[in-house]
């Protein structure tokens, strides 16, 4: 496993901190964590070092839906922006 997901509750919001390297093999773990969240969801990307194409696509999909993304490094933000622009 290349990624670590840490769950924290802040009021009614659930915060999932994604740390390490998010790869396609890790997406089922992320999906399971998200599946159990009932209310507002924040994905804290401050400790995300990198992500492969599938990981970036999933993060963009979540950002366009039910999750707020926050704290991405310049590199990860560049990957997210590039994915959003190429769609």
ABEGO torsion letter per residue (X at the ends): XABBBBBBBBEABBBBBBBEBBBAAAAAAAAAAAAABABBBBBBAAABABBBAAAAAAAAAAAABABBBBGBBAAAAAAAAAAAAAX
